[in-house]
Amino acid sequence: MTGVAQSFTPTSGLPLLLTGFAVMALAGIGSVGGVLLAGIVLGLLQSVSGELLGGGWRNFVVYAAFFLTLSLRPNGLFRRAVPA
C-alpha cells in the first residue's frame, strides 16, 4: 500500500516492518483485538510525538514505549500468562 502513494526501494520497508513487529509484540502473539488496539495506540503515539518533538523522534518514542512495556509485561499487554 505504501508503494502506491510514494516511491520505494527494496530497503524502504524496514521502518514499517519494525513498527509492525512492535505492534504485534506489544499486543501479545495471538491476540487479534490486542493487535488492533496496539496499532491504533502506537499510531497515535507516533503522530503526537512527531508533532510535539519533531519527525525524527517518532520512531524513538515508539520503540522506547515498546521496550518499556515489554520490560514490565514480557508476554505483551493482552496475552495471558500460561500457567506452568
HUDAWO-V79890 format. One line per field, one symbol per residue. ss: DSSP state (a for helix, b for strand, c for the rest). phi: phi as a letter, one per 20 degrees, with the letter a starting at -180 (. if undefined). psi: psi as a letter, one per 30 degrees, with the letter a starting at -180 (. if undefined). A space follows every 50 residues. Layout:
# HUDAWO-V79890
ss = ???
phi = ???
psi = ???
This chain:
# HUDAWO-V79890
ss = caaaaccccccccaaaaaaaaaaaaaaccccaaaaaaaaaaaaaaaaaaa aaacaaaaaaaaaaaaaaaaaacccccccccccc
phi = .fffebfbcfdeeffffffffffffffnfodfffffffffffffffffff fedoffegfffffffffffffecfenfdeefefe
psi = eefefllllfgffeeeeeeeeeeeeefkkfjeeeeeeeeeeeeeeeeeee eeflfffeeeeeeeeeeeeffeifflegkkkkk.
